[in-house]
Amino acid sequence: MHPRGSRGFVHGLLGACAIALAACEGAEPPGSCGSIPQVRIHTGESSIVTACFNDPNGDKLTYAATSSIRRVATASTSGPDITVTAVGPGSATISVTATDPGGLKATVSFRVLVPNRPPVARGFIPAFNTTVGGTDSLDVSPFFHEPDEQPLTYEAVSPDHAVVTASLDGSVVTLVATGAGKAVVVITATDPEGLSGIQPVTVTVRPPEDRYRDDFETPASLDSWLLNDATALVAHGRLELTNTTDAGLAERSVAAPLSPWTINVSMGRNQDDSHVGVWWLTGHPVYTIASFEIGSVLTNNYSFYLFDSQSETVYRIPGLSGFSDIINEGTGELTEIELSLSGGRLRAVVGQTELIDSRGSFYFRQVLGQVTSVALVSRGPPGRTALFDWIEVDGTPAGAPALDRVAPETSGFDVIRRLLADGELKVVEKELSELFGPGR
């Protein structure tokens, strides 16, 4: 027999359990109240979408989002708002899950499409200007932009291997100039999906620059020079050129006519009553020889001459001659001189001092436009010695190769040498304007 109050307690407890069981049996999961459309974004971009879920029990929901391919897109949540971030080209499925306090769930999925975009040119690859045999290497990766941040592979194609060849090491392109001409090398950058962008490189190849330099270090240097009316000795790194008549020459040809041209020389005298100079053949049919000399003439200590082979006259040009303290006139002293003609401008420079800076007339510029052979000269009474420490000849060939920069078999200065030997050479002073008309 139970106490009277205990029966009521048991009935109450059973009733409460029945109510709780009824409540558990009535719980329903959340449900989606709408789909999420496909999201299309580019690499590096983000987009926010809102998921819609209803909970029949009115419970507060928590949200989570996962990506099927994280290298394509990632997802994060802030309540029902889903932030989708594109990582790389491709497509992925984003699954959004809503969970009620009892662990009941609902899921909705949507697609994310990240389009692949081709690489694009960034700026311009500099033009490649060189001479035959020139080479250059350049990392071309800074000149392409990959909007999807994918690795690129590169290709370089030359349309004319007779002008330039192109090779690649990773993103470094090496161009080698093989012959004179012009070509456009095409650089292609390709992404992993096969989309590509291009950059053209304009290549201009000039004929090989002709250059020789002689430092007169050994007697073997004399093998490259043709001696006329002179004896030569190489000693202490200098050429000592002694004339046996009024003018002694050591002549050396260039491979082809040079235009533009530069002659650099270090020269001096061993006697006060002599002249040391550089003569060169111009290739002109009338004014065949030009020269620059150091030595006293009137009040001048340097002179510029032109030889007219038709009238057999040497013209000394006062406007291109003069006096300068920069000239080292003492016996055994040397002066380094740069003679050049480029862009129609004739210059003679010692250090920072311009002795000659002349454009002259158009005809004058044509007269001096080329160098075909160079002679080192000792001039004065026989037995005078000129000193040459070194000489360097630069330029761009203006025609087909000829004598390959060696001593010529015969001298191109024979006519003026004969006139000097016979005492028949006329020397006349004339300004450029008198010979060729006004210049600028």
Buried (B, 14 or more C-beta within 10 A) or exposed (E): EEEEEEEEEEEEEEEEEEEEEEEEEEBEBBEBEEEBEEBBBBBEEEBEBEBBBBBEBEBEBEBBBBBBBEEBBBBBBEEBEBBBBBBBBBBBBBBBBBBBEEEBBBBBBBBBBBEBBBBEBBEEBEEBBBBBEBEBEBEBBEBBBBBBEBEBEBBBEBEBEEBBBBEBEEBBBBBBBBBBBEBBBBBBBBBEEEBBBBBEBBBBBBBBBBBBEBBBEEEEBBEBBBBBBBBBBBEEEBBBBBBBBBBBBBBBBBBBBBBBBBBBBBBBBBBEEBBBBBBBBBBBEEBBBBBBBBBBBEEBBBBBBBBBBEEBBBBBBBBBBBBEEBBBBEEEEBBBBBBBBEEBBBBBBBEEEBBBEBBBBEBBBBBBBBBBBBBBBBBBEBBBBBBBBBBBBBBBBBBEEBBEBBBBEEBBBEBBBEBBEEEEBEEEBBEBEEBBEEBE
